[in-house]
Amino acid sequence: MSMAAAVQQDDQRDMPPDQAVALYEGLTTLTEVIDAMLCQPRFAEGAVCNAAGEVLSHLRDRIGEQAEAAMAAATASEPKGHYARQAWAAAQLRHAADSSEEVDLLVAFARSLAARAF
């Protein structure tokens, strides 16, 4: 499936951190919407996706890849301004919380962000 309209990862590397955070948040919202749609019986046969569900699932995976690339771009540099840095740190913390299973590592990461961002 072609995602011609998707932002290329190379374009994301040059994106300012505050814009990359906004893109990450927008894309993760889209993945959450698709996840909710995939829970509907019309996109599955039992516990397995039907053909329509497979298309949505593939789209969700591609959007998720773009979201990860956006977060990588966001963490590549620090934004300027108090509120931009605060949103940048909060987005990184949410991302880490979603992918972390170690609370101690998450706390250490939050402390490192707080020391850098404020």
Biopython code that builds the backbone (N, CA, C, O; Angstrom):
import numpy as np
from Bio.PDB.StructureBuilder import StructureBuilder

atoms = [
    (1, "MET", "N", (0.853, -1.168, 0.000)),
    (1, "MET", "CA", (0.000, 0.000, 0.000)),
    (1, "MET", "C", (0.900, 1.233, 0.000)),
    (1, "MET", "O", (1.827, 1.341, 0.803)),
    (2, "SER", "N", (0.618, 2.143, -0.897)),
    (2, "SER", "CA", (1.408, 3.358, -0.994)),
    (2, "SER", "C", (0.880, 4.406, -0.028)),
    (2, "SER", "O", (-0.328, 4.600, 0.107)),
    (3, "MET", "N", (1.798, 5.067, 0.631)),
    (3, "MET", "CA", (1.416, 6.180, 1.499)),
    (3, "MET", "C", (2.061, 7.437, 0.946)),
    (3, "MET", "O", (2.881, 8.075, 1.606)),
    (4, "ALA", "N", (1.674, 7.783, -0.287)),
    (4, "ALA", "CA", (2.285, 8.917, -0.968)),
    (4, "ALA", "C", (2.128, 10.205, -0.183)),
    (4, "ALA", "O", (2.983, 11.085, -0.277)),
    (5, "ALA", "N", (1.073, 10.337, 0.578)),
    (5, "ALA", "CA", (0.830, 11.575, 1.320)),
    (5, "ALA", "C", (1.614, 11.643, 2.629)),
    (5, "ALA", "O", (1.661, 12.695, 3.266)),
    (6, "ALA", "N", (2.227, 10.538, 3.032)),
    (6, "ALA", "CA", (2.947, 10.521, 4.306)),
    (6, "ALA", "C", (4.213, 11.365, 4.218)),
    (6, "ALA", "O", (4.860, 11.437, 3.173)),
    (7, "VAL", "N", (4.546, 11.991, 5.323)),
    (7, "VAL", "CA", (5.786, 12.760, 5.392)),
    (7, "VAL", "C", (6.950, 11.783, 5.342)),
    (7, "VAL", "O", (6.962, 10.784, 6.060)),
    (8, "GLN", "N", (7.903, 12.068, 4.512)),
    (8, "GLN", "CA", (9.081, 11.219, 4.416)),
    (8, "GLN", "C", (9.943, 11.398, 5.654)),
    (8, "GLN", "O", (10.026, 12.499, 6.200)),
    (9, "GLN", "N", (10.581, 10.332, 6.099)),
    (9, "GLN", "CA", (11.401, 10.406, 7.295)),
    (9, "GLN", "C", (12.548, 11.392, 7.129)),
    (9, "GLN", "O", (12.954, 12.024, 8.104)),
    (10, "ASP", "N", (13.084, 11.542, 5.912)),
    (10, "ASP", "CA", (14.138, 12.530, 5.687)),
    (10, "ASP", "C", (13.630, 13.933, 5.958)),
    (10, "ASP", "O", (14.360, 14.759, 6.505)),
    (11, "ASP", "N", (12.389, 14.215, 5.584)),
    (11, "ASP", "CA", (11.798, 15.524, 5.838)),
    (11, "ASP", "C", (11.658, 15.769, 7.339)),
    (11, "ASP", "O", (11.790, 16.900, 7.806)),
    (12, "GLN", "N", (11.394, 14.710, 8.080)),
    (12, "GLN", "CA", (11.192, 14.854, 9.516)),
    (12, "GLN", "C", (12.499, 15.187, 10.230)),
    (12, "GLN", "O", (12.476, 15.872, 11.253)),
    (13, "ARG", "N", (13.633, 14.721, 9.717)),
    (13, "ARG", "CA", (14.906, 14.988, 10.381)),
    (13, "ARG", "C", (15.218, 16.473, 10.442)),
    (13, "ARG", "O", (15.867, 16.937, 11.380)),
    (14, "ASP", "N", (14.761, 17.221, 9.448)),
    (14, "ASP", "CA", (15.019, 18.659, 9.390)),
    (14, "ASP", "C", (13.935, 19.479, 10.082)),
    (14, "ASP", "O", (14.009, 20.708, 10.105)),
    (15, "MET", "N", (12.946, 18.820, 10.637)),
    (15, "MET", "CA", (11.817, 19.508, 11.250)),
    (15, "MET", "C", (12.221, 20.059, 12.620)),
    (15, "MET", "O", (12.891, 19.370, 13.389)),
    (16, "PRO", "N", (11.820, 21.289, 12.927)),
    (16, "PRO", "CA", (12.090, 21.815, 14.273)),
    (16, "PRO", "C", (11.437, 20.910, 15.330)),
    (16, "PRO", "O", (10.394, 20.309, 15.071)),
    (17, "PRO", "N", (12.043, 20.814, 16.510)),
    (17, "PRO", "CA", (11.527, 19.884, 17.525)),
    (17, "PRO", "C", (10.079, 20.117, 17.914)),
    (17, "PRO", "O", (9.348, 19.154, 18.148)),
    (18, "ASP", "N", (9.641, 21.375, 17.991)),
    (18, "ASP", "CA", (8.249, 21.611, 18.388)),
    (18, "ASP", "C", (7.282, 21.130, 17.308)),
    (18, "ASP", "O", (6.192, 20.656, 17.627)),
    (19, "GLN", "N", (7.662, 21.245, 16.041)),
    (19, "GLN", "CA", (6.816, 20.734, 14.967)),
    (19, "GLN", "C", (6.833, 19.207, 14.932)),
    (19, "GLN", "O", (5.818, 18.574, 14.643)),
    (20, "ALA", "N", (7.992, 18.623, 15.230)),
    (20, "ALA", "CA", (8.088, 17.157, 15.269)),
    (20, "ALA", "C", (7.225, 16.591, 16.392)),
    (20, "ALA", "O", (6.606, 15.538, 16.233)),
    (21, "VAL", "N", (7.183, 17.285, 17.524)),
    (21, "VAL", "CA", (6.314, 16.861, 18.636)),
    (21, "VAL", "C", (4.856, 16.936, 18.207)),
    (21, "VAL", "O", (4.082, 16.013, 18.463)),
    (22, "ALA", "N", (4.479, 18.031, 17.557)),
    (22, "ALA", "CA", (3.095, 18.172, 17.096)),
    (22, "ALA", "C", (2.739, 17.058, 16.113)),
    (22, "ALA", "O", (1.647, 16.494, 16.179)),
    (23, "LEU", "N", (3.660, 16.744, 15.205)),
    (23, "LEU", "CA", (3.422, 15.669, 14.245)),
    (23, "LEU", "C", (3.304, 14.330, 14.960)),
    (23, "LEU", "O", (2.410, 13.539, 14.658)),
    (24, "TYR", "N", (4.203, 14.072, 15.908)),
    (24, "TYR", "CA", (4.141, 12.828, 16.694)),
    (24, "TYR", "C", (2.788, 12.694, 17.381)),
    (24, "TYR", "O", (2.165, 11.635, 17.324)),
    (25, "GLU", "N", (2.336, 13.753, 18.024)),
    (25, "GLU", "CA", (1.065, 13.689, 18.740)),
    (25, "GLU", "C", (-0.106, 13.490, 17.789)),
    (25, "GLU", "O", (-1.032, 12.740, 18.096)),
    (26, "GLY", "N", (-0.076, 14.151, 16.644)),
    (26, "GLY", "CA", (-1.134, 13.958, 15.652)),
    (26, "GLY", "C", (-1.164, 12.544, 15.114)),
    (26, "GLY", "O", (-2.230, 11.943, 14.981)),
    (27, "LEU", "N", (0.017, 12.010, 14.804)),
    (27, "LEU", "CA", (0.086, 10.651, 14.259)),
    (27, "LEU", "C", (-0.301, 9.601, 15.291)),
    (27, "LEU", "O", (-0.959, 8.618, 14.948)),
    (28, "THR", "N", (0.093, 9.788, 16.547)),
    (28, "THR", "CA", (-0.300, 8.807, 17.557)),
    (28, "THR", "C", (-1.802, 8.857, 17.813)),
    (28, "THR", "O", (-2.407, 7.832, 18.127)),
    (29, "THR", "N", (-2.408, 10.028, 17.685)),
    (29, "THR", "CA", (-3.868, 10.110, 17.789)),
    (29, "THR", "C", (-4.518, 9.303, 16.673)),
    (29, "THR", "O", (-5.499, 8.596, 16.901)),
    (30, "LEU", "N", (-3.969, 9.409, 15.466)),
    (30, "LEU", "CA", (-4.503, 8.615, 14.351)),
    (30, "LEU", "C", (-4.380, 7.121, 14.620)),
    (30, "LEU", "O", (-5.301, 6.365, 14.311)),
    (31, "THR", "N", (-3.253, 6.677, 15.194)),
    (31, "THR", "CA", (-3.111, 5.247, 15.481)),
    (31, "THR", "C", (-4.123, 4.795, 16.530)),
    (31, "THR", "O", (-4.636, 3.677, 16.465)),
    (32, "GLU", "N", (-4.408, 5.664, 17.492)),
    (32, "GLU", "CA", (-5.404, 5.319, 18.512)),
    (32, "GLU", "C", (-6.799, 5.200, 17.907)),
    (32, "GLU", "O", (-7.578, 4.332, 18.301)),
    (33, "VAL", "N", (-7.112, 6.063, 16.956)),
    (33, "VAL", "CA", (-8.407, 5.985, 16.275)),
    (33, "VAL", "C", (-8.492, 4.679, 15.487)),
    (33, "VAL", "O", (-9.512, 3.992, 15.531)),
    (34, "ILE", "N", (-7.440, 4.341, 14.777)),
    (34, "ILE", "CA", (-7.444, 3.087, 14.010)),
    (34, "ILE", "C", (-7.535, 1.889, 14.949)),
    (34, "ILE", "O", (-8.253, 0.932, 14.661)),
    (35, "ASP", "N", (-6.816, 1.931, 16.067)),
    (35, "ASP", "CA", (-6.922, 0.844, 17.051)),
    (35, "ASP", "C", (-8.359, 0.657, 17.507)),
    (35, "ASP", "O", (-8.834, -0.472, 17.628)),
    (36, "ALA", "N", (-9.049, 1.760, 17.760)),
    (36, "ALA", "CA", (-10.449, 1.676, 18.191)),
    (36, "ALA", "C", (-11.315, 1.082, 17.086)),
    (36, "ALA", "O", (-12.208, 0.280, 17.359)),
    (37, "MET", "N", (-11.058, 1.469, 15.851)),
    (37, "MET", "CA", (-11.830, 0.918, 14.733)),
    (37, "MET", "C", (-11.588, -0.580, 14.583)),
    (37, "MET", "O", (-12.507, -1.337, 14.272)),
    (38, "LEU", "N", (-10.345, -1.002, 14.806)),
    (38, "LEU", "CA", (-10.022, -2.424, 14.664)),
    (38, "LEU", "C", (-10.692, -3.290, 15.726)),
    (38, "LEU", "O", (-10.774, -4.509, 15.573)),
    (39, "CYS", "N", (-11.167, -2.671, 16.791)),
    (39, "CYS", "CA", (-11.901, -3.411, 17.826)),
    (39, "CYS", "C", (-13.341, -3.703, 17.410)),
    (39, "CYS", "O", (-14.023, -4.504, 18.049)),
    (40, "GLN", "N", (-13.796, -3.063, 16.356)),
    (40, "GLN", "CA", (-15.164, -3.264, 15.903)),
    (40, "GLN", "C", (-15.287, -4.593, 15.150)),
    (40, "GLN", "O", (-14.391, -4.957, 14.388)),
    (41, "PRO", "N", (-16.390, -5.317, 15.360)),
    (41, "PRO", "CA", (-16.577, -6.615, 14.703)),
    (41, "PRO", "C", (-16.557, -6.546, 13.179)),
    (41, "PRO", "O", (-16.230, -7.539, 12.528)),
    (42, "ARG", "N", (-16.891, -5.422, 12.607)),
    (42, "ARG", "CA", (-16.932, -5.340, 11.147)),
    (42, "ARG", "C", (-15.539, -5.397, 10.520)),
    (42, "ARG", "O", (-15.419, -5.584, 9.309)),
    (43, "PHE", "N", (-14.487, -5.239, 11.324)),
    (43, "PHE", "CA", (-13.123, -5.323, 10.806)),
    (43, "PHE", "C", (-12.420, -6.618, 11.211)),
    (43, "PHE", "O", (-11.210, -6.753, 11.029)),
    (44, "ALA", "N", (-13.170, -7.558, 11.753)),
    (44, "ALA", "CA", (-12.556, -8.809, 12.195)),
    (44, "ALA", "C", (-13.515, -9.969, 12.017)),
    (44, "ALA", "O", (-14.735, -9.809, 11.990)),
    (45, "GLU", "N", (-12.927, -11.120, 11.898)),
    (45, "GLU", "CA", (-13.670, -12.372, 11.913)),
    (45, "GLU", "C", (-13.124, -13.151, 13.093)),
    (45, "GLU", "O", (-12.070, -13.782, 13.006)),
    (46, "GLY", "N", (-13.838, -13.101, 14.176)),
    (46, "GLY", "CA", (-13.334, -13.661, 15.423)),
    (46, "GLY", "C", (-12.250, -12.750, 15.957)),
    (46, "GLY", "O", (-12.457, -11.545, 16.101)),
    (47, "ALA", "N", (-11.094, -13.323, 16.251)),
    (47, "ALA", "CA", (-9.973, -12.530, 16.771)),
    (47, "ALA", "C", (-8.989, -12.140, 15.672)),
    (47, "ALA", "O", (-7.925, -11.587, 15.953)),
    (48, "VAL", "N", (-9.342, -12.427, 14.425)),
    (48, "VAL", "CA", (-8.447, -12.173, 13.293)),
    (48, "VAL", "C", (-9.040, -11.087, 12.399)),
    (48, "VAL", "O", (-10.242, -11.079, 12.135)),
    (49, "CYS", "N", (-8.194, -10.178, 11.939)),
    (49, "CYS", "CA", (-8.658, -9.117, 11.041)),
    (49, "CYS", "C", (-9.157, -9.696, 9.722)),
    (49, "CYS", "O", (-8.555, -10.619, 9.174)),
    (50, "ASN", "N", (-10.264, -9.148, 9.216)),
    (50, "ASN", "CA", (-10.708, -9.503, 7.869)),
    (50, "ASN", "C", (-9.927, -8.630, 6.882)),
    (50, "ASN", "O", (-9.004, -7.922, 7.285)),
    (51, "ALA", "N", (-10.284, -8.673, 5.604)),
    (51, "ALA", "CA", (-9.529, -7.927, 4.594)),
    (51, "ALA", "C", (-9.526, -6.434, 4.885)),
    (51, "ALA", "O", (-8.483, -5.790, 4.769)),
    (52, "ALA", "N", (-10.669, -5.869, 5.260)),
    (52, "ALA", "CA", (-10.733, -4.444, 5.593)),
    (52, "ALA", "C", (-9.888, -4.146, 6.829)),
    (52, "ALA", "O", (-9.209, -3.121, 6.891)),
    (53, "GLY", "N", (-9.931, -5.030, 7.790)),
    (53, "GLY", "CA", (-9.132, -4.859, 8.996)),
    (53, "GLY", "C", (-7.641, -4.928, 8.708)),
    (53, "GLY", "O", (-6.855, -4.213, 9.329)),
    (54, "GLU", "N", (-7.252, -5.772, 7.781)),
    (54, "GLU", "CA", (-5.836, -5.875, 7.401)),
    (54, "GLU", "C", (-5.341, -4.570, 6.791)),
    (54, "GLU", "O", (-4.226, -4.130, 7.072)),
    (55, "VAL", "N", (-6.170, -3.955, 5.958)),
    (55, "VAL", "CA", (-5.793, -2.668, 5.360)),
    (55, "VAL", "C", (-5.601, -1.627, 6.455)),
    (55, "VAL", "O", (-4.604, -0.905, 6.462)),
    (56, "LEU", "N", (-6.558, -1.551, 7.382)),
    (56, "LEU", "CA", (-6.435, -0.603, 8.488)),
    (56, "LEU", "C", (-5.221, -0.914, 9.360)),
    (56, "LEU", "O", (-4.514, -0.005, 9.794)),
    (57, "SER", "N", (-4.986, -2.185, 9.611)),
    (57, "SER", "CA", (-3.856, -2.585, 10.435)),
    (57, "SER", "C", (-2.533, -2.179, 9.780)),
    (57, "SER", "O", (-1.627, -1.688, 10.454)),
    (58, "HIS", "N", (-2.428, -2.382, 8.483)),
    (58, "HIS", "CA", (-1.215, -2.000, 7.758)),
    (58, "HIS", "C", (-1.037, -0.480, 7.796)),
    (58, "HIS", "O", (0.070, 0.015, 8.007)),
    (59, "LEU", "N", (-2.117, 0.245, 7.592)),
    (59, "LEU", "CA", (-2.072, 1.700, 7.643)),
    (59, "LEU", "C", (-1.641, 2.174, 9.025)),
    (59, "LEU", "O", (-0.851, 3.110, 9.151)),
    (60, "ARG", "N", (-2.161, 1.530, 10.049)),
    (60, "ARG", "CA", (-1.807, 1.870, 11.428)),
    (60, "ARG", "C", (-0.311, 1.656, 11.656)),
    (60, "ARG", "O", (0.345, 2.477, 12.299)),
    (61, "ASP", "N", (0.226, 0.558, 11.132)),
    (61, "ASP", "CA", (1.657, 0.284, 11.290)),
    (61, "ASP", "C", (2.503, 1.356, 10.608)),
    (61, "ASP", "O", (3.495, 1.818, 11.173)),
    (62, "ARG", "N", (2.116, 1.750, 9.403)),
    (62, "ARG", "CA", (2.866, 2.780, 8.675)),
    (62, "ARG", "C", (2.793, 4.126, 9.394)),
    (62, "ARG", "O", (3.793, 4.838, 9.485)),
    (63, "ILE", "N", (1.628, 4.468, 9.897)),
    (63, "ILE", "CA", (1.478, 5.726, 10.638)),
    (63, "ILE", "C", (2.314, 5.664, 11.916)),
    (63, "ILE", "O", (2.933, 6.652, 12.310)),
    (64, "GLY", "N", (2.327, 4.494, 12.557)),
    (64, "GLY", "CA", (3.156, 4.316, 13.755)),
    (64, "GLY", "C", (4.633, 4.500, 13.457)),
    (64, "GLY", "O", (5.357, 5.085, 14.263)),
    (65, "GLU", "N", (5.093, 4.009, 12.309)),
    (65, "GLU", "CA", (6.489, 4.207, 11.910)),
    (65, "GLU", "C", (6.797, 5.684, 11.721)),
    (65, "GLU", "O", (7.854, 6.165, 12.130)),
    (66, "GLN", "N", (5.869, 6.396, 11.101)),
    (66, "GLN", "CA", (6.050, 7.838, 10.912)),
    (66, "GLN", "C", (6.066, 8.566, 12.258)),
    (66, "GLN", "O", (6.826, 9.516, 12.445)),
    (67, "ALA", "N", (5.227, 8.120, 13.190)),
    (67, "ALA", "CA", (5.200, 8.733, 14.521)),
    (67, "ALA", "C", (6.536, 8.530, 15.226)),
    (67, "ALA", "O", (7.054, 9.452, 15.856)),
    (68, "GLU", "N", (7.094, 7.328, 15.122)),
    (68, "GLU", "CA", (8.396, 7.054, 15.743)),
    (68, "GLU", "C", (9.483, 7.916, 15.114)),
    (68, "GLU", "O", (10.360, 8.420, 15.816)),
    (69, "ALA", "N", (9.433, 8.089, 13.800)),
    (69, "ALA", "CA", (10.408, 8.952, 13.126)),
    (69, "ALA", "C", (10.253, 10.400, 13.583)),
    (69, "ALA", "O", (11.243, 11.114, 13.740)),
    (70, "ALA", "N", (9.018, 10.827, 13.795)),
    (70, "ALA", "CA", (8.777, 12.191, 14.280)),
    (70, "ALA", "C", (9.349, 12.366, 15.683)),
    (70, "ALA", "O", (9.938, 13.405, 15.983)),
    (71, "MET", "N", (9.184, 11.366, 16.544)),
    (71, "MET", "CA", (9.737, 11.463, 17.894)),
    (71, "MET", "C", (11.260, 11.462, 17.846)),
    (71, "MET", "O", (11.903, 12.173, 18.618)),
    (72, "ALA", "N", (11.838, 10.676, 16.954)),
    (72, "ALA", "CA", (13.297, 10.689, 16.807)),
    (72, "ALA", "C", (13.774, 12.074, 16.381)),
    (72, "ALA", "O", (14.795, 12.561, 16.867)),
    (73, "ALA", "N", (13.042, 12.700, 15.481)),
    (73, "ALA", "CA", (13.391, 14.056, 15.049)),
    (73, "ALA", "C", (13.219, 15.044, 16.198)),
    (73, "ALA", "O", (14.016, 15.969, 16.348)),
    (74, "ALA", "N", (12.192, 14.853, 17.000)),
    (74, "ALA", "CA", (11.941, 15.759, 18.122)),
    (74, "ALA", "C", (13.056, 15.681, 19.160)),
    (74, "ALA", "O", (13.417, 16.691, 19.763)),
    (75, "THR", "N", (13.597, 14.494, 19.367)),
    (75, "THR", "CA", (14.633, 14.333, 20.389)),
    (75, "THR", "C", (16.024, 14.702, 19.890)),
    (75, "THR", "O", (16.969, 14.762, 20.676)),
    (76, "ALA", "N", (16.156, 14.948, 18.595)),
    (76, "ALA", "CA", (17.464, 15.255, 18.025)),
    (76, "ALA", "C", (17.992, 16.613, 18.492)),
    (76, "ALA", "O", (19.204, 16.823, 18.535)),
    (77, "SER", "N", (17.103, 17.523, 18.838)),
    (77, "SER", "CA", (17.536, 18.823, 19.345)),
    (77, "SER", "C", (16.475, 19.377, 20.275)),
    (77, "SER", "O", (15.355, 18.871, 20.343)),
    (78, "GLU", "N", (16.846, 20.418, 20.983)),
    (78, "GLU", "CA", (15.951, 21.019, 21.963)),
    (78, "GLU", "C", (15.269, 22.254, 21.397)),
    (78, "GLU", "O", (15.920, 23.074, 20.748)),
    (79, "PRO", "N", (13.971, 22.402, 21.630)),
    (79, "PRO", "CA", (13.299, 23.610, 21.154)),
    (79, "PRO", "C", (13.658, 24.820, 22.008)),
    (79, "PRO", "O", (14.196, 24.690, 23.107)),
    (80, "LYS", "N", (13.355, 25.973, 21.487)),
    (80, "LYS", "CA", (13.605, 27.212, 22.227)),
    (80, "LYS", "C", (12.301, 27.694, 22.853)),
    (80, "LYS", "O", (11.221, 27.497, 22.296)),
    (81, "GLY", "N", (12.413, 28.316, 23.999)),
    (81, "GLY", "CA", (11.238, 28.843, 24.676)),
    (81, "GLY", "C", (10.718, 27.886, 25.727)),
    (81, "GLY", "O", (10.734, 26.669, 25.544)),
    (82, "HIS", "N", (10.261, 28.444, 26.817)),
    (82, "HIS", "CA", (9.815, 27.648, 27.960)),
    (82, "HIS", "C", (8.678, 26.685, 27.603)),
    (82, "HIS", "O", (8.757, 25.496, 27.909)),
    (83, "TYR", "N", (7.630, 27.190, 26.961)),
    (83, "TYR", "CA", (6.471, 26.349, 26.689)),
    (83, "TYR", "C", (6.769, 25.289, 25.636)),
    (83, "TYR", "O", (6.270, 24.168, 25.728)),
    (84, "ALA", "N", (7.572, 25.630, 24.647)),
    (84, "ALA", "CA", (7.964, 24.649, 23.638)),
    (84, "ALA", "C", (8.805, 23.544, 24.275)),
    (84, "ALA", "O", (8.625, 22.368, 23.962)),
    (85, "ARG", "N", (9.728, 23.922, 25.174)),
    (85, "ARG", "CA", (10.541, 22.905, 25.860)),
    (85, "ARG", "C", (9.680, 22.043, 26.773)),
    (85, "ARG", "O", (9.905, 20.839, 26.895)),
    (86, "GLN", "N", (8.694, 22.663, 27.413)),
    (86, "GLN", "CA", (7.810, 21.915, 28.307)),
    (86, "GLN", "C", (6.996, 20.890, 27.517)),
    (86, "GLN", "O", (6.877, 19.743, 27.948)),
    (87, "ALA", "N", (6.439, 21.276, 26.380)),
    (87, "ALA", "CA", (5.676, 20.348, 25.538)),
    (87, "ALA", "C", (6.583, 19.261, 24.978)),
    (87, "ALA", "O", (6.185, 18.101, 24.880)),
    (88, "TRP", "N", (7.799, 19.638, 24.614)),
    (88, "TRP", "CA", (8.796, 18.700, 24.087)),
    (88, "TRP", "C", (9.130, 17.632, 25.131)),
    (88, "TRP", "O", (9.159, 16.441, 24.823)),
    (89, "ALA", "N", (9.381, 18.067, 26.360)),
    (89, "ALA", "CA", (9.709, 17.123, 27.432)),
    (89, "ALA", "C", (8.516, 16.229, 27.765)),
    (89, "ALA", "O", (8.680, 15.028, 27.981)),
    (90, "ALA", "N", (7.322, 16.809, 27.806)),
    (90, "ALA", "CA", (6.121, 16.027, 28.118)),
    (90, "ALA", "C", (5.867, 14.965, 27.051)),
    (90, "ALA", "O", (5.500, 13.836, 27.378)),
    (91, "ALA", "N", (6.056, 15.313, 25.793)),
    (91, "ALA", "CA", (5.854, 14.341, 24.715)),
    (91, "ALA", "C", (6.867, 13.208, 24.814)),
    (91, "ALA", "O", (6.520, 12.043, 24.619)),
    (92, "GLN", "N", (8.111, 13.543, 25.113)),
    (92, "GLN", "CA", (9.125, 12.494, 25.268)),
    (92, "GLN", "C", (8.800, 11.582, 26.442)),
    (92, "GLN", "O", (8.992, 10.368, 26.369)),
    (93, "LEU", "N", (8.311, 12.171, 27.517)),
    (93, "LEU", "CA", (7.967, 11.377, 28.691)),
    (93, "LEU", "C", (6.788, 10.449, 28.405)),
    (93, "LEU", "O", (6.803, 9.287, 28.811)),
    (94, "ARG", "N", (5.759, 10.959, 27.705)),
    (94, "ARG", "CA", (4.621, 10.106, 27.320)),
    (94, "ARG", "C", (5.084, 8.970, 26.418)),
    (94, "ARG", "O", (4.657, 7.827, 26.579)),
    (95, "HIS", "N", (5.953, 9.285, 25.478)),
    (95, "HIS", "CA", (6.474, 8.272, 24.566)),
    (95, "HIS", "C", (7.238, 7.204, 25.346)),
    (95, "HIS", "O", (7.054, 6.009, 25.115)),
    (96, "ALA", "N", (8.090, 7.639, 26.265)),
    (96, "ALA", "CA", (8.853, 6.695, 27.078)),
    (96, "ALA", "C", (7.937, 5.850, 27.957)),
    (96, "ALA", "O", (8.164, 4.652, 28.125)),
    (97, "ALA", "N", (6.906, 6.471, 28.514)),
    (97, "ALA", "CA", (5.970, 5.739, 29.368)),
    (97, "ALA", "C", (5.213, 4.685, 28.576)),
    (97, "ALA", "O", (4.941, 3.601, 29.090)),
    (98, "ASP", "N", (4.870, 4.994, 27.327)),
    (98, "ASP", "CA", (4.158, 4.034, 26.486)),
    (98, "ASP", "C", (5.022, 2.835, 26.119)),
    (98, "ASP", "O", (4.505, 1.740, 25.897)),
    (99, "SER", "N", (6.338, 3.038, 26.055)),
    (99, "SER", "CA", (7.202, 1.954, 25.590)),
    (99, "SER", "C", (8.074, 1.354, 26.685)),
    (99, "SER", "O", (8.886, 0.471, 26.408)),
    (100, "SER", "N", (7.920, 1.811, 27.912)),
    (100, "SER", "CA", (8.773, 1.345, 29.003)),
    (100, "SER", "C", (8.017, 0.413, 29.937)),
    (100, "SER", "O", (6.822, 0.576, 30.184)),
    (101, "GLU", "N", (8.742, -0.558, 30.441)),
    (101, "GLU", "CA", (8.176, -1.443, 31.458)),
    (101, "GLU", "C", (8.885, -1.270, 32.795)),
    (101, "GLU", "O", (8.476, -1.848, 33.801)),
    (102, "GLU", "N", (9.940, -0.478, 32.800)),
    (102, "GLU", "CA", (10.735, -0.256, 33.993)),
    (102, "GLU", "C", (10.439, 1.124, 34.568)),
    (102, "GLU", "O", (10.827, 2.137, 33.985)),
    (103, "VAL", "N", (9.766, 1.167, 35.689)),
    (103, "VAL", "CA", (9.400, 2.442, 36.307)),
    (103, "VAL", "C", (10.646, 3.223, 36.717)),
    (103, "VAL", "O", (10.686, 4.444, 36.562)),
    (104, "ASP", "N", (11.653, 2.541, 37.233)),
    (104, "ASP", "CA", (12.869, 3.233, 37.663)),
    (104, "ASP", "C", (13.554, 3.926, 36.489)),
    (104, "ASP", "O", (14.045, 5.046, 36.628)),
    (105, "LEU", "N", (13.587, 3.267, 35.336)),
    (105, "LEU", "CA", (14.181, 3.886, 34.147)),
    (105, "LEU", "C", (13.366, 5.088, 33.692)),
    (105, "LEU", "O", (13.919, 6.094, 33.249)),
    (106, "LEU", "N", (12.061, 4.975, 33.804)),
    (106, "LEU", "CA", (11.181, 6.080, 33.424)),
    (106, "LEU", "C", (11.391, 7.288, 34.346)),
    (106, "LEU", "O", (11.423, 8.428, 33.884)),
    (107, "VAL", "N", (11.533, 7.031, 35.639)),
    (107, "VAL", "CA", (11.778, 8.110, 36.599)),
    (107, "VAL", "C", (13.124, 8.782, 36.304)),
    (107, "VAL", "O", (13.229, 10.008, 36.337)),
    (108, "ALA", "N", (14.133, 7.988, 36.021)),
    (108, "ALA", "CA", (15.452, 8.552, 35.703)),
    (108, "ALA", "C", (15.387, 9.389, 34.428)),
    (108, "ALA", "O", (16.006, 10.449, 34.342)),
    (109, "PHE", "N", (14.643, 8.913, 33.449)),
    (109, "PHE", "CA", (14.488, 9.655, 32.201)),
    (109, "PHE", "C", (13.756, 10.974, 32.443)),
    (109, "PHE", "O", (14.128, 12.008, 31.889)),
    (110, "ALA", "N", (12.716, 10.931, 33.272)),
    (110, "ALA", "CA", (11.978, 12.157, 33.594)),
    (110, "ALA", "C", (12.887, 13.165, 34.289)),
    (110, "ALA", "O", (12.817, 14.364, 34.017)),
    (111, "ARG", "N", (13.722, 12.685, 35.169)),
    (111, "ARG", "CA", (14.651, 13.585, 35.867)),
    (111, "ARG", "C", (15.638, 14.207, 34.886)),
    (111, "ARG", "O", (15.940, 15.398, 34.974)),
    (112, "SER", "N", (16.140, 13.401, 33.951)),
    (112, "SER", "CA", (17.091, 13.940, 32.976)),
    (112, "SER", "C", (16.430, 14.981, 32.072)),
    (112, "SER", "O", (17.049, 15.981, 31.708)),
    (113, "LEU", "N", (15.171, 14.739, 31.713)),
    (113, "LEU", "CA", (14.455, 15.718, 30.909)),
    (113, "LEU", "C", (14.229, 17.010, 31.691)),
    (113, "LEU", "O", (14.384, 18.106, 31.152)),
    (114, "ALA", "N", (13.866, 16.875, 32.946)),
    (114, "ALA", "CA", (13.610, 18.050, 33.769)),
    (114, "ALA", "C", (14.882, 18.889, 33.909)),
    (114, "ALA", "O", (14.827, 20.118, 33.902)),
    (115, "ALA", "N", (16.003, 18.227, 34.033)),
    (115, "ALA", "CA", (17.260, 18.954, 34.177)),
    (115, "ALA", "C", (17.624, 19.687, 32.890)),
    (115, "ALA", "O", (18.211, 20.768, 32.944)),
    (116, "ARG", "N", (17.288, 19.120, 31.740)),
    (116, "ARG", "CA", (17.623, 19.724, 30.455)),
    (116, "ARG", "C", (16.600, 20.753, 30.006)),
    (116, "ARG", "O", (16.959, 21.784, 29.437)),
    (117, "ALA", "N", (15.324, 20.475, 30.260)),
    (117, "ALA", "CA", (14.262, 21.274, 29.646)),
    (117, "ALA", "C", (13.926, 22.543, 30.416)),
    (117, "ALA", "O", (13.347, 23.470, 29.850)),
    (118, "PHE", "N", (14.268, 22.600, 31.662)),
    (118, "PHE", "CA", (13.794, 23.756, 32.438)),
    (118, "PHE", "C", (14.960, 24.435, 33.049)),
    (118, "PHE", "O", (14.795, 25.435, 33.747)),
]
sb = StructureBuilder()
sb.init_structure("model")
sb.init_model(0)
sb.init_chain("A")
sb.init_seg("    ")
for serial, (resi, resn, name, xyz) in enumerate(atoms, 1):
    if name == "N":
        sb.init_residue(resn, " ", resi, " ")
    sb.init_atom(name, np.array(xyz, "f"), 0.0, 1.0, " ", f" {name:<3s}", serial, name[0])
structure = sb.get_structure()
